[in-house]
Amino acid sequence: MLLKKLVVKDFRLFKGEQTIHFASEGEQNVTMIMGDNGTGKTTLAQIFTWCLYGETSFEDTILLCKATSAKMLTNSTETVRADLTLEHKNVEYTIITESRYQKTANGMIKPSGQLTRTIAFKKPDGTRDYVKELETEIRIKEILPKDLAKYFFFDGERIGNMSKELKRGRSQEFAGAVRSLLGLSAYTSALSHLNGKGSLTVLKSYDESYDAKSDSKIAEYGRQISALDRKIDAIDQRLTEIDDERGIASDRCGELTERIAKNKDSESLAVQKAELIRKRDVLINSRSSRVANVLRAFNRGAPSFFAKKMMRDALQTLAAAEKLDKGVPYINDKTIQFLIQKKKCICGTEVIAGNEAFAALNKLLDYIPPKSIGYMIGEFVGKCEDKSRAVENFFDEFCDNYKFVREFDDNKTEIDSNITNIEKRLEGLERVGGLQADLSRYEAAIRRLENEKDSINIIKGSHLRDKKEAEAARQELSNKNETNRKIEVYKAYARYMYDTLLEQYATEESKMRTQLQDTVNELFRSIYNGGFSLSLDDKYNIQINIIDQSDGLSEDVETSTAQSISVIFAFIAGVIKMARMSQQAENAMLVSEPYPLVMDAPLSAFDKTRIKTVCEVLPAVAEQVIIFIKDTDGDLANINLGSKVGKRYQFEKKNEFEAYIV
């Protein structure tokens, strides 16, 4: 979706009809609109979402320009309108949104009728046609779904909030947006159609198609499976609710912890508590590692360790044996007999009865197999010595790990007791007592939610097991009936398609997420120079790490406002960059559309160096950038955007109620 033109009439500050043409060609793909605070930048930014979805965030819901309404006669009407012309999948659309207002007898301005939206499009032959009224919402969703719009139409404050959500793990919505923007929605739609939530899925439709008359038990199993499905769906819904509730509680804990830590009187205690919690986490993680070490060391070294005394005793006995190590490797008695019969050694020396070579070979028969096991004894000695050396430190290492595991409970109890004592002291402080009480309540709520989650997951596992058994029993009965046998075959095909598609989706999604992480890191480093890196888990939660260059280790860090905004800039730019690359992808299921970036005052949180890098990065990765800039940032933006700007506009404010775009 690329924006071509916006015509706005009497929308808040913008009196009369005003037009903006947007740049989108080649390297000059930036439209820059400058103006001071209060001149209409935010208003213009919100016209896009109003035109597309009929929504704004203004407290005053009356959108009619006050300069226009002041001149209205009683009972007369005026229309607020926005015409947005855009191109989507090589089709030019014009979305026309209107809202009418009437002036009442007492001079009040009130809406007159419902908001209307019309979508015109240009046909291949150049003529103009209109989308049917009942299909306008569907067409808008095809062009840009509302839940994705905020990632392309945003201001500095919204960027900061989005970054916090991602940093705190509240990124489920962002994950869905990324998958959709990068072309994975075809997979998710197909998977949902085959075996998603709800009743209108392929597999569930087959479940309702069995010929139950052939065997009443089939109907009984069907009812049992349906009941289990409902229970499992209810549990899944509750699990989602738990995650949401836990996220809210976790956010609240973070806010309260910050407020407590900032309190001067409680600062020291808060630091001590945080350090104790860190030590407890390290202790818990170390215990898992130590337990694994104990088991691994025992499995690997215990047999040799316990056999060590027996091997030592055996070596002492064998040390006195004269035949020890007197054999010749890989030589047996048949070899010696052959040389004696041949009467010549392999070195060429003659072997004649009575000479020195003949005597030496006959003596060697006493030390080689099968007459003697001297060589095998030598091998045995070597193996025993190797095994003894391998477990030389086994006992000390085993005892050290076992001691840590044994003392874990005492150490953890001591840390927990210290944390509890600090919490009680914090609750007793006059200024933070209420905050600490709230924090303890939210922490307890999180623990309750986690316990509930564990409990219902166990129940879910039981339901899944019962369902599997019921399905197996129903399948066995179904094989006795031709109609039901066909249904089982159809289900097997559908299940195979689902499993195959799910496996392919998982592969593509993992590949895409890794590529996104690499792309975002590259952009983040170009925007915010320094020893930072971003990591992205399978739920699209972000961790910002500071890299220790000396040993390659990284540590999660808190971010400044500029860093947070850099993160979301990098993510949005990364998604757009990958979406552009996917347009040339061979796999049509992964092809996406280009989208514009429309930003209101995005540079305010950055210093001069960062503004320069942002101005370089964004036009390079996005096919179209529309940026509203404060006058104070204008000079820097002009310098750094320079030749990339294809269209320039300025807000001209006549008074508090009237502004123009020139």
FIGU-819789 format. One line per 3 residues: number of its first residue (from 0); their letters; for each residue z negated, y negated, x of C-alpha. Coordinates in Angstrom, 1 decimal, m for minus. Each point is the difference from the previous one (the first is absolute). Layout:
BEGIN
NUM = a = Z/Y/X; ...
END
This chain:
BEGIN
0 = mll = 0.0/0.0/0.0; 1.1/m3.3/1.5; m0.6/m3.4/m1.7
3 = kkl = 3.0/m2.3/m0.4; m1.1/m2.9/m2.2; m2.9/m1.3/m2.1
6 = vvk = 0.3/m2.5/m2.8; m3.3/m1.3/m1.4; m0.5/m2.3/m2.9
9 = dfr = m3.3/m1.8/m0.9; m2.2/2.6/1.7; m3.3/m1.8/0.6
12 = lfk = 0.6/m2.7/2.7; 3.8/0.4/0.0; 1.4/m2.4/m2.6
15 = geq = 3.5/0.6/m1.4; 2.4/2.5/1.5; m0.1/0.7/3.7
18 = tih = 1.9/2.5/2.1; m0.5/1.8/3.3; 2.6/2.1/1.8
21 = fas = m1.4/2.6/2.4; 1.4/0.9/3.4; 0.7/3.7/0.6
24 = ege = 3.0/0.1/2.3; 0.0/1.3/3.6; m2.5/m1.5/2.4
27 = qnv = m0.5/m3.1/m2.2; m2.1/2.0/m2.6; m2.9/m2.4/m0.3
30 = tmi = m0.6/m2.5/m2.8; m2.7/m2.5/0.9; m1.7/m2.2/m2.6
33 = mgd = m2.5/m2.5/1.4; m2.7/m2.0/m1.8; m3.6/m1.1/0.3
36 = ngt = m2.8/1.6/m2.0; 0.3/m0.8/m3.7; 3.7/m0.6/0.0
39 = gkt = 1.0/3.2/m1.7; 0.3/2.7/2.7; m2.3/2.5/m1.8
42 = tla = 1.6/m0.9/m3.4; 3.4/0.8/1.3; m1.2/3.2/1.6
45 = qif = m1.3/1.2/m3.4; 3.2/m0.8/m1.8; 1.4/3.2/1.4
48 = twc = m2.7/2.3/m1.5; 0.1/m2.0/m3.3; 3.8/0.4/m0.3
51 = lyg = m0.1/3.7/0.8; m3.2/1.1/m1.7; m1.3/m3.0/m2.1
54 = ets = m3.2/m0.3/2.0; m1.7/m2.7/2.0; m3.5/m0.6/1.4
57 = fed = m0.4/m3.6/m1.2; m3.2/m0.7/m1.8; 2.0/m2.4/m2.3
60 = til = 2.2/2.3/m2.0; 2.1/m2.9/m1.3; 3.0/0.1/2.3
63 = lck = 1.9/m3.0/m1.5; 0.4/m3.0/2.3; m2.6/m2.6/m1.0
66 = ats = 2.4/m2.8/0.8; 2.4/1.6/m2.5; m2.6/0.7/m2.7
69 = akm = m1.3/m3.6/0.2; 3.4/m1.2/m1.4; 0.2/2.6/m2.8
72 = ltn = 0.0/m1.0/m3.6; m2.3/1.6/m2.5; 1.2/3.5/m1.2
75 = ste = 2.8/m0.1/2.6; 0.5/2.9/2.5; 0.9/0.3/3.6
78 = tvr = 0.9/3.1/2.1; m1.3/1.1/3.3; 2.7/2.1/1.7
81 = adl = 0.8/1.8/3.2; 3.4/1.5/0.9; m0.2/2.3/3.0
84 = tle = 3.3/1.3/1.4; m0.3/2.9/2.3; 2.0/2.9/1.3
87 = hkn = m1.2/3.6/m0.3; 2.1/3.1/1.0; 3.1/m2.2/0.2
90 = vey = m0.4/m1.3/m3.5; m0.7/m3.7/m0.7; m2.7/m0.6/m2.6
93 = tii = m1.3/m3.2/m1.6; m3.5/0.4/m1.5; m0.6/m2.8/m2.5
96 = tes = m3.7/m0.4/m1.1; m0.9/m2.6/m2.6; m3.2/m1.2/m1.7
99 = ryq = 0.0/m2.6/m2.8; m2.7/m2.5/m0.7; m0.7/m2.3/m3.0
102 = kta = m1.9/m3.2/m0.3; m2.4/0.1/m3.0; m1.0/m2.9/m2.2
105 = ngm = m3.2/m0.5/2.0; 2.0/m0.3/3.2; m0.8/3.5/1.3
108 = ikp = 2.6/2.1/1.9; 0.1/3.6/m1.2; 2.3/2.9/0.6
111 = sgq = 2.6/0.5/m2.7; 1.1/3.6/m0.3; 0.0/2.7/2.6
114 = ltr = 1.3/m0.1/3.5; 3.6/1.2/0.1; 1.9/1.6/2.9
117 = tia = 3.8/0.6/0.2; 1.8/1.8/2.8; 3.7/m0.8/0.6
120 = fkk = 2.1/1.9/2.5; 3.4/m0.3/1.5; 2.4/2.9/m0.6
123 = pdg = 2.4/1.3/2.6; 2.9/m1.8/m1.7; m2.0/m3.3/0.4
126 = trd = m0.9/m0.4/m3.7; m3.6/m0.5/m1.1; m2.0/2.4/m2.2
129 = yvk = m3.6/0.3/m1.1; m2.6/2.7/0.3; m1.1/1.2/m3.4
132 = ele = m3.3/m1.6/m1.1; m1.9/3.3/m0.2; 1.1/0.9/3.6
135 = tei = m0.9/m3.3/1.7; m3.5/1.3/1.2; 1.6/3.2/1.3
138 = rik = 2.6/m2.0/1.9; m2.6/m2.3/1.5; m2.0/3.1/1.1
141 = eil = 3.2/1.4/1.6; 0.6/m3.3/1.9; m3.6/m0.5/1.2
144 = pkd = m3.0/1.7/m1.7; m2.9/m2.4/m0.6; m2.5/2.0/2.1
147 = lak = 2.3/m0.5/3.0; 0.7/m3.7/m0.5; m3.2/m1.2/1.5
150 = yff = 1.1/1.4/3.4; 3.0/m2.3/0.0; m1.3/m3.1/m1.9
153 = fdg = m3.3/m1.0/1.5; m2.1/m2.7/1.5; m2.4/m0.2/2.9
156 = eri = m3.1/0.8/m2.1; 1.7/3.0/m1.6; 1.0/1.3/3.5
159 = gnm = m3.6/m0.2/1.1; m1.3/1.9/m3.0; 2.7/2.7/0.4
162 = ske = m1.0/0.4/3.7; m3.7/0.5/m1.0; 1.0/2.6/m2.6
165 = lkr = 2.0/1.9/2.5; m2.8/m0.3/2.7; m2.6/1.3/m2.5
168 = grs = 2.1/3.0/m1.0; 1.0/m1.4/m3.4; 3.6/0.7/0.8
171 = qef = 1.2/2.5/m2.7; 2.0/m2.7/m1.7; 1.6/m1.0/3.3
174 = aga = 0.8/3.6/0.8; 1.9/0.3/m3.3; 1.8/m3.2/0.7
177 = vrs = 1.1/1.1/3.4; 1.2/3.4/m1.2; 2.0/m1.7/m2.8
180 = llg = 1.5/m2.7/2.3; 1.0/2.5/2.6; 1.9/2.2/m2.4
183 = lsa = m2.5/2.8/m0.6; m0.3/m0.7/m3.7; 2.8/2.5/m0.7
186 = yts = m2.2/2.7/1.5; m3.1/m1.0/m1.9; 1.9/m0.3/m3.3
189 = als = 1.6/3.4/0.4; m3.4/1.6/0.9; m1.7/m1.7/m2.9
192 = hln = 2.8/1.3/m2.3; m0.4/3.6/1.2; m3.8/0.2/0.2
195 = gkg = m1.7/m3.3/m0.5; m2.8/m1.2/m2.1; 0.5/0.0/m3.8
198 = slt = 1.6/2.4/m2.3; 3.7/m0.8/0.4; 0.6/1.9/3.2
201 = vlk = 2.5/2.9/0.6; m2.7/2.5/0.9; m2.2/m0.9/m2.9
204 = syd = 2.9/0.1/m2.4; 0.6/3.6/1.1; m3.6/0.8/m0.6
207 = esy = 0.5/m1.0/m3.7; 3.1/2.1/m0.3; m1.5/3.5/0.2
210 = dak = 0.7/2.5/m2.9; m3.7/0.5/m0.9; 0.9/2.4/m2.9
213 = sds = 0.9/2.7/2.5; m3.7/0.2/1.1; m2.9/m2.0/m1.3
216 = kia = m1.6/0.0/3.4; 2.8/m2.2/1.3; m0.9/m2.7/m2.5
219 = eyg = m3.7/0.4/0.9; 0.8/m0.4/3.7; 2.2/m3.0/m0.9
222 = rqi = m2.9/m1.7/m1.8; m2.3/0.8/2.9; 2.4/m1.5/2.6
225 = sal = 0.5/m3.1/m2.2; m3.7/m0.5/m0.3; m0.4/0.4/3.8
228 = drk = 2.8/m2.5/0.6; m1.8/m2.5/m2.2; m3.2/0.5/1.9
231 = ida = 1.7/m0.3/3.4; 1.8/m3.2/m1.2; m3.3/m1.4/m1.1
234 = idq = m1.6/0.8/3.3; 3.0/m1.6/1.9; m0.4/m3.1/m2.2
237 = rlt = m3.7/m0.1/0.8; 0.7/0.5/3.7; 2.3/m3.1/m0.1
240 = eid = m2.7/m1.9/m1.8; m2.6/1.0/2.6; 2.3/m1.2/2.8
243 = der = 0.4/m3.3/m1.8; m3.7/m0.4/m0.7; m0.8/1.0/3.6
246 = gia = 2.5/m2.6/1.3; m1.7/m2.7/m2.1; m3.5/1.1/1.1
249 = sdr = 1.2/0.1/3.6; 1.5/m3.5/m0.2; m3.3/m1.2/m1.4
252 = cge = m1.9/1.7/2.8; 2.2/m1.7/2.5; m0.6/m3.4/m1.6
255 = lte = m3.8/0.5/m0.2; m0.2/1.3/3.5; 1.8/m3.1/1.2
258 = ria = m2.3/m2.3/m1.9; m3.1/1.8/1.3; 1.3/0.0/3.6
261 = knk = 0.7/m3.8/m0.2; m3.5/m0.7/m1.1; m1.9/m1.4/3.0
264 = dse = m3.3/1.7/m0.8; 1.6/3.4/m0.5; 2.6/m0.1/2.7
267 = sla = m1.9/2.0/2.5; m0.9/2.7/m2.5; 3.5/0.2/m1.3
270 = vqk = 1.3/0.5/3.6; m2.6/2.7/0.6; 0.9/1.8/m3.2
273 = ael = 3.7/m0.2/0.8; m0.7/1.4/3.5; m2.1/2.8/m1.5
276 = irk = 2.7/0.9/m2.5; 2.5/0.1/2.9; m2.3/2.3/2.0
279 = rdv = m0.5/2.2/m3.1; 3.8/0.2/m0.5; 0.5/0.8/3.7
282 = lin = m2.8/2.6/m0.2; 1.6/1.7/m3.0; 3.4/0.0/1.6
285 = srs = m1.5/1.3/3.2; m1.8/2.8/m1.8; 3.3/1.3/m1.4
288 = srv = 1.5/m0.1/3.5; m3.0/1.7/1.6; m0.1/2.8/m2.6
291 = anv = 3.7/0.6/0.7; m0.7/0.0/3.7; m2.9/2.6/m0.5
294 = lra = 2.3/2.3/m2.0; 2.9/m0.5/2.3; m2.1/0.6/3.2
297 = fnr = m1.7/3.1/m1.6; 3.3/1.6/m1.1; 1.7/m0.7/3.4
300 = gap = m2.9/0.6/2.5; m2.6/2.1/m1.6; 1.5/3.5/0.8
303 = sff = 0.4/m0.9/3.7; m3.4/m1.6/0.1; m1.9/2.9/m1.5
306 = akk = 1.9/2.5/2.2; m0.7/m2.1/3.1; m3.1/2.1/1.1
309 = mmr = 1.9/3.3/m0.5; 2.9/m1.4/2.1; m2.3/m1.1/2.7
312 = dal = m1.7/3.4/0.2; 3.3/1.7/0.1; 1.3/m2.2/2.8
315 = qtl = m3.1/0.7/2.0; 0.5/3.7/m0.3; 3.7/m0.2/0.8
318 = aaa = m0.6/m2.2/3.0; m1.2/3.0/2.0; 3.0/2.2/m0.9
321 = ekl = 2.2/0.6/3.0; 3.1/0.4/m2.1; m0.3/m3.5/m1.4
324 = dkg = 3.1/m2.1/0.5; 1.5/2.6/2.4; 2.9/0.8/m2.3
327 = vpy = 3.5/m1.5/0.2; 1.1/m1.9/m3.1; 2.7/1.8/m2.2
330 = ind = 0.1/3.1/2.4; m0.9/3.4/m1.3; m0.1/3.6/1.4
333 = kti = 3.6/0.8/m1.0; 1.2/m2.9/2.3; m2.0/1.4/3.0
336 = qfl = 1.3/3.6/m0.6; 3.5/m1.3/m0.1; m0.3/m1.8/3.3
339 = iqk = m1.6/3.1/1.6; 2.8/2.3/m1.3; 2.6/m2.6/1.1
342 = kkc = m1.7/0.0/3.5; 0.6/m3.7/0.3; m2.1/m3.0/m1.1
345 = icg = 1.5/m3.0/m1.9; m0.4/m2.0/3.3; 2.1/2.6/1.8
348 = tev = m2.8/1.8/1.9; 0.5/3.8/0.2; m2.6/2.0/m1.8
351 = iag = m0.5/3.3/1.8; m2.9/2.4/m0.5; m2.6/m0.9/2.5
354 = nea = 1.1/m3.5/0.9; m1.9/m3.2/m0.8; 2.2/m1.0/m2.9
357 = faa = m0.4/3.4/m1.6; m3.8/m0.2/0.3; m0.1/m3.5/m1.4
360 = lnk = 2.0/0.9/m3.1; m2.1/3.1/m0.7; m3.2/m2.0/0.4
363 = lld = 1.4/m2.6/m2.5; 0.2/2.8/m2.6; m3.8/m0.2/m0.2
366 = yip = 0.2/m3.6/m1.3; 2.8/m0.3/m2.4; 0.5/1.3/m3.6
369 = pks = m0.4/2.6/m1.3; m2.1/1.5/2.7; m2.0/m3.2/0.5
372 = igy = m0.7/m3.0/m2.3; m0.8/m2.5/2.9; 2.8/m2.4/m1.1
375 = mig = m1.2/0.0/m3.6; m3.5/m0.6/1.2; 1.3/m3.0/1.9
378 = efv = 1.6/m1.4/m3.1; m3.1/0.6/m2.0; m2.1/m1.9/2.6
381 = gkc = 2.4/m3.0/m0.2; m0.1/m0.1/m3.8; m3.8/0.2/0.0
384 = edk = m0.2/m2.9/2.5; 2.4/m2.1/m2.1; m2.0/0.6/m3.2
387 = sra = m3.3/m0.8/1.8; 1.4/m3.3/1.3; 1.4/m0.9/m3.5
390 = ven = m3.4/0.2/m1.6; m2.0/m1.5/2.9; m1.0/m3.1/m2.1
393 = ffd = 0.2/1.8/m3.4; m3.8/0.2/m0.5; m0.7/m3.7/0.8
396 = efc = 2.9/m1.3/m2.1; m0.9/2.3/m2.9; m3.7/m1.1/0.1
399 = dny = 0.9/m3.6/0.2; 2.2/0.2/m3.1; m2.4/2.2/m1.9
402 = kfv = m2.9/m2.3/0.8; 1.9/m3.0/m1.4; 0.8/2.0/m3.2
405 = ref = m3.6/1.2/m0.3; m1.4/m3.6/0.5; 2.5/m1.6/m2.4
408 = ddn = m2.1/0.1/m3.1; m3.0/m1.6/1.8; 2.2/m2.7/1.5
411 = kte = 1.8/m0.7/m3.3; m3.3/m0.1/m2.0; m1.4/m2.5/2.5
414 = ids = 3.1/m2.3/m0.3; 0.0/0.3/m3.8; m3.7/m0.8/0.0
417 = nit = 0.7/m3.1/2.1; 2.8/m1.1/m2.3; m2.3/0.4/m3.0
420 = nie = m2.7/m2.0/1.6; 2.5/m2.8/0.8; 1.3/0.0/m3.6
423 = krl = m3.6/m0.3/m1.3; m0.6/m2.9/2.4; 3.2/m1.6/m1.2
426 = egl = m1.0/0.4/m3.7; m3.3/m1.7/0.8; 1.7/m3.1/1.4
429 = erv = 0.1/m2.8/m2.6; 3.5/m1.2/0.6; 1.8/3.4/0.3
432 = ggl = m2.2/2.2/m2.1; 2.3/m0.2/m3.0; 3.1/0.6/2.1
435 = qad = m1.5/3.0/1.7; m1.1/1.4/m3.4; 3.6/m0.4/m1.3
438 = lsr = 1.4/1.6/3.2; m2.4/3.0/m0.3; 1.1/0.3/m3.7
441 = yea = 3.7/0.0/0.9; m0.5/2.4/2.9; m1.9/2.3/m2.4
444 = air = 2.9/m0.3/m2.4; 2.4/1.0/2.7; m2.1/3.1/0.8
447 = rle = m0.1/0.9/m3.7; 3.7/m0.4/m0.3; 0.6/2.2/3.1
450 = nek = m2.3/2.7/m1.3; 1.7/m0.1/m3.4; 3.4/0.2/1.7
453 = dsi = m1.1/3.1/2.0; m1.4/1.6/m3.2; 3.0/m0.5/m2.2
456 = nii = 2.3/1.1/2.9; m1.8/3.3/0.0; 0.4/0.2/m3.8
459 = kgs = 3.7/m0.9/0.4; 0.4/2.8/2.5; m1.5/2.5/m2.5
462 = hlr = 2.4/m1.2/m2.7; 3.0/0.3/2.3; m1.0/3.6/0.8
465 = dkk = m0.5/0.9/m3.7; 3.4/m1.6/m0.8; 1.7/1.9/2.8
468 = eae = m1.5/3.3/m1.3; 1.0/m0.8/m3.6; 3.6/m0.9/1.1
471 = aar = 0.2/3.3/1.9; m1.2/2.0/m3.0; 2.4/m1.9/m2.4
474 = qel = 2.9/0.6/2.4; m0.8/3.8/0.1; 0.1/0.1/m3.8
477 = snk = 3.1/m2.2/m0.2; 2.0/2.5/2.1; m0.1/2.4/m3.0
480 = net = 2.0/m2.4/m2.1; 3.6/m1.0/0.7; m0.4/m3.6/m1.2
483 = nrk = m3.2/m0.5/2.0; 1.6/1.6/3.0; 2.7/m2.7/0.0
486 = iev = m2.7/m2.7/m0.3; m1.8/1.4/3.0; 3.3/m0.1/1.9
489 = yka = 0.6/m3.6/m1.1; m3.5/m0.9/1.0; 0.4/1.7/3.4
492 = yar = 3.2/m2.1/0.6; m1.8/m3.2/m1.0; m3.0/0.8/2.1
495 = ymy = 2.2/0.8/3.0; 1.8/m3.4/m0.5; m3.3/m1.8/m0.3
498 = dtl = m1.5/1.7/3.1; 3.2/m0.6/2.1; 0.3/m3.6/m1.1
501 = leq = m3.8/m0.6/0.6; 0.4/1.4/3.5; 3.0/m2.2/0.7
504 = yat = m1.8/m3.0/m1.4; m3.0/0.6/2.2; 2.2/0.2/3.0
507 = ees = 2.0/m3.1/m0.8; m3.2/m2.0/m1.0; m1.7/1.0/3.2
510 = kmr = 3.0/m1.0/2.1; 0.3/m3.3/m1.9; m3.7/m0.8/0.4
513 = tql = 0.2/0.7/3.8; 3.1/m2.2/0.3; m1.7/m2.7/m2.1
516 = qdt = m3.1/0.1/2.2; 2.2/m0.4/3.1; 2.1/m2.8/m1.6
519 = vne = m3.1/m1.8/m1.2; m1.7/0.3/3.4; 3.1/m1.5/1.7
522 = lfr = 0.1/m2.9/m2.4; m3.8/m0.5/0.1; 0.0/m0.2/3.8
525 = siy = 2.9/m2.5/m0.1; m1.9/m2.2/m2.5; m3.5/0.4/1.4
528 = ngg = 0.1/0.6/3.7; m3.0/1.8/1.5; m1.5/3.5/0.6
531 = fsl = 0.2/1.0/m3.7; 1.6/2.9/m1.8; 0.2/1.1/m3.6
534 = sld = m0.5/3.6/m1.2; 1.1/1.2/m3.5; m1.5/3.1/m1.6
537 = dky = 1.5/2.2/m2.7; m1.4/m2.3/m2.7; 1.4/m3.1/1.6
540 = niq = m3.4/m1.3/1.1; 0.2/m2.3/2.9; m2.2/0.0/3.1
543 = ini = 0.4/m2.8/2.5; m0.9/1.1/3.5; m0.7/m1.8/3.2
546 = idq = 1.4/2.0/2.9; m2.1/0.4/3.2; 2.7/m0.1/2.6
549 = sdg = m2.2/1.7/2.6; m0.2/3.3/m1.7; 2.5/m0.2/m2.9
552 = lse = m2.8/0.2/m2.6; 0.0/m2.1/m3.1; m2.8/m1.3/m2.3
555 = dve = 0.1/m1.2/m3.6; m0.5/m3.8/m0.1; m0.7/m2.7/m2.5
558 = tst = 2.9/m2.4/m0.5; 0.2/m3.7/m0.2; 1.9/m1.8/m2.8
561 = aqs = 3.1/m0.4/2.2; m0.1/3.7/1.0; m0.4/1.1/m3.6
564 = isv = 3.0/m2.1/m1.1; 1.9/1.3/3.0; m0.7/3.5/m1.2
567 = ifa = 1.4/m0.5/m3.4; 3.0/m2.0/1.3; 0.7/2.9/2.4
570 = fia = m0.2/2.5/m2.8; 2.2/m1.8/m2.5; 2.5/m0.8/2.8
573 = gvi = m0.2/3.6/1.2; 0.7/1.3/m3.5; 2.9/m2.4/m0.4
576 = kma = 1.4/0.9/3.4; m0.1/3.7/m0.9; 1.5/m0.6/m3.4
579 = rms = 2.9/m1.8/1.7; 0.5/2.9/2.4; m0.1/2.5/m2.9
582 = qqa = 3.1/m1.6/m1.5; 2.0/1.8/2.6; m1.9/3.3/m0.3
585 = ena = 2.0/3.2/m0.5; m2.6/1.3/m2.5; 0.8/m1.9/m3.3
588 = mlv = m3.5/0.8/m1.4; m1.5/m2.2/2.7; 2.3/m3.1/m0.5
591 = sep = m1.8/m3.1/m1.1; 1.0/m3.6/m0.9; m0.5/m3.1/2.1
594 = ypl = m2.6/m2.4/m1.3; m0.8/m3.7/0.7; m3.2/m1.4/1.4
597 = vmd = m1.3/m3.0/m2.1; m3.0/m1.5/1.6; m2.2/m3.0/m0.9
600 = apl = m1.7/m1.7/3.0; m0.2/3.2/2.2; m0.3/m1.8/3.3
603 = saf = m3.3/m1.9/m0.7; m2.3/2.6/1.6; 2.0/0.2/3.3
606 = dkt = m0.1/m2.0/3.2; 3.2/m1.4/1.6; 0.7/3.1/2.0
609 = rik = m0.3/2.3/m3.1; 2.1/m2.3/m2.1; 2.8/0.3/2.6
612 = tvc = m0.2/3.9/0.0; m0.1/0.1/m3.9; 3.0/m2.2/m0.3
615 = evl = 1.9/2.2/2.4; m1.0/3.3/m1.5; 0.4/m0.5/m3.8
618 = pav = 3.6/m1.2/m0.1; 1.0/2.8/2.4; m1.4/2.8/m2.2
621 = aeq = 0.6/m1.4/m3.5; 3.4/m0.6/m1.5; m1.3/m3.1/m1.7
624 = vii = m3.0/m2.2/0.5; m1.1/m2.8/m2.4; m2.9/m1.9/1.4
627 = fik = m2.1/m2.9/m1.4; m1.6/m2.0/2.9; m2.5/m2.7/0.1
630 = dtd = 1.1/m3.3/1.6; m2.6/0.6/2.7; 1.7/3.2/1.0
633 = gdl = 3.5/m1.3/m0.5; 0.8/m1.2/3.5; m1.0/3.3/1.6
636 = ani = 1.9/1.9/m2.6; 3.1/m2.1/0.5; m0.2/0.5/3.7
639 = nlg = m0.5/3.8/m0.1; 2.2/0.8/m3.0; 2.7/m2.4/1.1
642 = skv = 3.5/1.6/m0.3; m1.4/2.7/m2.3; m0.3/m2.5/m2.9
645 = gkr = 3.0/0.1/m2.4; m1.5/m2.2/m2.7; m2.6/m2.8/0.2
648 = yqf = m1.8/m1.7/m2.9; m2.8/m2.5/m0.3; m2.6/m0.5/m2.8
651 = ekk = 0.1/m3.6/m1.2; m3.1/m0.8/m2.1; 0.4/m3.0/m2.3
654 = nef = m3.5/0.2/m1.5; m2.7/2.6/m0.8; 2.1/1.4/m2.9
657 = eay = 3.6/m0.3/1.3; 1.7/1.4/3.1; 3.6/0.7/1.1
660 = iv = 1.7/2.3/2.5; 2.5/m1.9/2.2
END
